[in-house]
Amino acid sequence: MSIITYESVKDKADVFRATTSLDRTEFDKLKVPFERAYHKKYPGKAKGFGRPEVHLPSIEDKLLFILFYFKCYPIQELLGFLFGMSQERANELIHSLSEVLLQALKEGGYVPERLPESLKKKLLEDVNQTDYAIDGTEREIQRPADDEKQEFFYSGKTKMHSVKNLIITAIKDRLVKYLSLTCEGKKHDKKIVDDEKLIFPDNTFAFVDSAFQAAELGGAQIHIPTKKPKGGELSSHEKEMGAPERSFQSLSPGGR
């Protein structure tokens, strides 16, 4: 089995996206701040000092490696095998390149807003974008050892211990603009919205599912796509209003 390298996947569009969640254009755009952040963290490498880099020799290989890790989240033994290195070396690179990636995302403006009071200002910076999708993402966690925490994090609906975040994504560029505080998975999506007290710019549109009905989204007009009736068809108007529903795929676990 050959190891994964940038050269081996760069011209395979489907494999490249499955490996990184990005297409080549998006990858190249992120590579610019990633390379700057890497050379800032390791200035000697930029000048050719230090030992030769046997593993991940190019900046493209480094970015591919860390994006693959966060996209697929394999165990380190497997990650090392796929990229032709030991588990110990894979562990070292995960830690070092994670810091570089975070700095690159910050520099490139890809890190979502975390403060509710700053959301409106963040969205006002989005030129020619008025449509946003909102959804909650729930993920399972290890069962807490403490009985009180077990009860707090247990969701009767999904039958698991879980946590949840609310995310807001722009329909046009599909980038996450806002990430809420992490809360217990059983907390209703609308309750999270109400507690966050989110304020949108005027004349923006929030496309949500029925869980957000009657939610308070200051400044935004709420649109809930109409579900296709059993055995029936949606009207042309209903289809038009529900078009951004496809964007919800990017908000669900396993989506983009």
C-alpha positions in Angstrom: 0.0 0.0 0.0 1.4 3.4 -1.0 1.4 6.2 1.5 -0.9 9.3 1.2 0.8 12.3 -0.2 -0.3 15.6 -1.7 0.9 14.5 -5.1 -1.0 11.2 -4.9 -4.4 12.9 -4.3 -4.2 16.4 -5.7 -5.7 15.5 -9.1 -8.4 13.2 -7.7 -11.2 15.6 -7.0 -13.5 13.2 -5.1 -10.6 11.7 -3.1 -9.2 15.1 -2.3 -12.5 16.3 -0.9 -13.0 13.1 1.1 -9.5 13.5 2.5 -9.6 17.2 3.4 -13.3 18.4 3.1 -11.9 21.0 0.6 -11.5 21.3 -3.1 -8.2 22.3 -4.6 -9.1 26.0 -4.8 -10.1 26.1 -1.2 -7.0 24.2 -0.2 -4.7 26.6 -2.0 -6.4 29.6 -0.4 -5.9 28.1 3.1 -2.4 27.1 2.2 -1.3 30.8 2.1 -1.9 31.7 5.8 -0.9 28.1 6.8 2.5 28.5 5.2 3.0 31.9 6.9 2.0 30.5 10.3 4.3 27.5 9.9 7.3 29.6 9.0 6.5 32.0 11.8 6.4 29.1 14.3 9.5 27.4 12.8 11.6 30.1 11.3 14.7 27.9 11.0 12.8 25.6 8.7 12.1 28.5 6.3 15.8 29.1 6.0 16.7 25.5 5.5 18.2 25.0 8.9 17.7 21.9 11.1 17.4 18.3 10.1 15.8 17.4 6.7 12.1 16.7 6.9 11.7 13.1 6.1 8.0 13.1 6.8 5.6 15.6 5.1 8.4 17.4 3.3 6.2 20.0 1.6 3.9 22.6 3.1 1.1 20.9 1.0 1.8 17.6 2.7 1.7 19.2 6.1 -1.7 20.8 5.5 -3.1 17.7 3.9 -2.0 15.6 7.0 -3.6 17.9 9.6 -6.8 18.4 7.5 -7.0 14.6 7.0 -6.7 14.1 10.8 -9.5 16.4 11.7 -11.7 15.2 8.8 -11.4 11.5 9.4 -10.1 11.4 13.0 -8.3 8.0 12.7 -6.4 6.5 15.6 -2.7 7.6 15.6 -1.4 4.1 14.7 -3.5 4.1 11.5 -2.7 7.8 10.8 1.0 7.0 11.0 0.7 4.0 8.8 -1.2 5.9 6.1 1.4 8.7 6.0 4.5 6.5 6.3 5.6 7.3 9.8 5.5 5.9 13.4 2.6 6.5 15.8 5.0 8.6 17.9 5.9 10.9 15.0 2.2 11.2 14.0 1.4 12.3 17.6 4.1 15.0 17.5 2.9 16.3 14.2 -0.8 16.4 15.3 0.2 18.7 18.2 2.6 20.9 16.2 0.5 21.3 13.1 -2.8 21.8 15.0 -1.3 25.0 16.4 -0.2 26.1 13.0 -3.7 25.4 11.5 -5.4 27.3 14.2 -3.2 30.3 13.7 -3.8 30.1 9.9 -7.6 29.9 10.4 -7.5 32.9 12.6 -5.4 34.9 10.2 -7.6 33.9 7.3 -10.7 35.0 9.1 -12.2 31.4 9.1 -12.7 31.1 12.9 -16.4 31.6 13.8 -17.5 34.3 16.2 -18.2 33.0 19.7 -19.7 36.0 21.5 -23.4 36.6 20.9 -23.0 40.3 21.2 -20.5 40.4 18.4 -22.6 38.4 15.9 -24.3 41.4 14.2 -20.9 43.0 13.6 -19.5 39.8 12.2 -22.4 39.4 9.8 -22.2 43.0 8.7 -18.7 42.3 7.4 -20.2 39.7 4.9 -20.6 41.8 1.8 -23.6 40.7 -0.4 -24.6 37.9 2.0 -28.1 38.0 3.6 -29.1 34.4 3.9 -28.0 32.2 6.8 -28.8 28.6 7.9 -29.0 27.8 11.6 -29.0 24.4 13.2 -27.8 22.5 16.3 -25.2 19.8 16.2 -25.3 17.1 18.8 -22.4 14.6 19.4 -22.0 11.7 21.8 -19.5 12.0 24.7 -18.1 9.3 27.0 -20.4 8.5 29.9 -19.4 10.7 32.9 -18.3 8.9 36.0 -20.2 11.3 38.3 -23.9 10.4 38.7 -25.0 14.0 38.7 -23.1 14.7 35.4 -24.5 11.5 34.0 -28.1 12.8 34.5 -27.2 16.3 33.3 -25.7 15.1 30.0 -28.0 12.2 29.2 -30.5 12.8 26.4 -33.6 10.7 26.6 -34.4 11.5 23.0 -31.2 10.2 21.5 -30.5 7.7 24.3 -26.9 8.8 24.9 -24.8 11.2 26.8 -24.1 14.2 24.6 -23.2 17.8 24.1 -24.5 20.3 21.6 -23.6 23.5 19.8 -25.6 25.9 17.7 -23.9 27.0 14.5 -24.8 29.7 11.9 -23.6 29.2 8.4 -23.8 31.6 5.4 -25.8 30.1 2.5 -23.5 31.7 -0.1 -20.0 30.9 1.0 -21.0 27.9 3.3 -18.6 29.2 6.0 -19.6 28.9 9.7 -20.0 32.4 11.0 -21.0 31.6 14.6 -20.5 28.8 17.1 -22.4 28.9 20.4 -21.2 27.8 23.8 -21.2 24.0 24.3 -24.2 22.8 26.3 -25.9 19.5 27.2 -27.2 17.6 24.2 -30.8 17.4 25.5 -31.2 21.2 25.5 -33.7 22.3 22.8 -32.3 24.2 19.9 -34.8 27.0 20.4 -33.8 27.3 24.0 -30.2 27.7 23.0 -31.1 30.5 20.6 -33.2 32.3 23.2 -30.5 32.1 25.8 -27.8 33.3 23.4 -30.0 36.4 22.6 -28.7 36.6 19.0 -29.0 39.8 17.1 -28.8 39.8 13.3 -28.5 42.7 10.9 -31.7 44.0 9.5 -32.9 42.5 6.2 -31.2 39.1 6.8 -33.0 35.8 6.4 -32.5 32.8 8.8 -33.4 29.4 7.2 -34.2 27.0 10.1 -36.0 23.8 10.7 -39.2 23.5 12.7 -37.3 23.2 16.0 -36.7 26.9 15.8 -40.4 27.9 15.3 -41.1 31.1 17.3 -37.4 31.6 18.2 -36.2 35.1 18.9 -33.8 36.2 16.2 -33.6 39.9 16.4 -33.3 41.6 13.0 -33.7 38.4 10.9 -36.7 37.0 9.1 -37.3 33.3 9.8 -38.0 30.9 7.0 -38.9 27.3 7.7 -38.9 25.1 4.6 -42.1 23.3 4.0 -41.8 19.5 4.0 -43.1 17.6 1.1 -46.5 16.1 2.0 -46.8 12.3 2.0 -47.9 11.3 -1.5 -48.0 14.9 -2.6 -45.9 17.6 -4.2 -44.7 21.1 -3.1 -45.9 24.1 -4.9 -43.4 26.2 -7.0 -43.5 28.9 -4.3 -42.8 26.3 -1.5 -39.9 24.8 -3.5 -38.4 28.3 -4.0 -38.7 29.2 -0.3 -37.2 25.9 0.6 -34.2 25.9 -1.8 -31.6 26.7 0.9 -32.6 23.6 2.7 -29.8 21.8 0.9 -27.3 23.9 3.0 -28.4 22.1 6.1 -26.4 19.1 4.9 -23.3 21.1 5.7 -24.4 21.5 9.3 -25.0 17.9 10.1 -22.4 15.5 11.4 -20.6 13.9 8.5 -21.5 16.8 6.2 -19.1 19.3 4.9 
